[in-house]
């Protein structure tokens, strides 16, 4: 299994990130990727740790997460 992480800046609420991940989980395309949210602290980035068989799968989930958050009105790169 390959592992990778992603940091989401503190301006995006953890609740929104969790909702986006739940929405992604509904899609069978990303069934091979698992993730875990790191311990979050106020004013600090949200860390997400991904695990999958290939980096292509991880990159696809990251891109989808960015897209879902963008559609929800959150700017990942302020």
N, C-alpha and C positions, 0 to 999 in steps of 0.2 A: 504494500500500500504506500502511496505517495501522500505527502502532507504539504500543506501550504497555508498561509494565513493572509488575512486582509484586515486593515484598520479603517474604520469608518469614523470620521471626525466627530467630535463631541456635540456639534450643532444639530446632529440628527438624533432624535430620541430613540432610546433602546427599544421602546414599544413599536416604533415604526420599522426598525430593522427586523425584529421578531416577526411582525406581520408579513413583511416581504419574504422572509425565509419560509414561513408557512405557506404562502402563495406559491413559492417555487416548489415546495415539497409536493404539492398537488399534481405537478407535472411529472408524468412517468419518465420523461427523458432524463431527468436528473436523479433517478432512483439509486444509481450507483455511487452517489456522492453523499457523504455524511458531514455534519458540521457540529461545532460546539461553540457557544459564546463564552469568551473568557470572562473573568471577574471584572465587572464594570465599576468605575468610580466616577463620581460627578466631575465634570470638566475634563475628563480624559477620553481619548479615542476608544471606540468599541472594537475589540478584537474578535475576529471570527476565525476559527481554526477548521480548515477543510481537510478531508481525507477521501481519496479515491484511487482506483487502479491506474488511471492515467492523468497526466497534467492537463490534457485536452478537456477532460470532464470537469476538472476544477476550474479551469479558465472559463468554460461555458457557464458554469454556475455563477462565477464572479461577475461576468458580463450581464447575465440575467438579473442578478441582484442590483447592479447599477441601474439597469433599465427600469426595474420595478420601482426603485426608490425615486428615480428621475420622474417617472410617470405620476408618482404620488406628490410631486412638487418639492422634493428635497434635492438640493444642490450638493453633490458629492465633492466638488472641487471649488470651494468658495474663493 
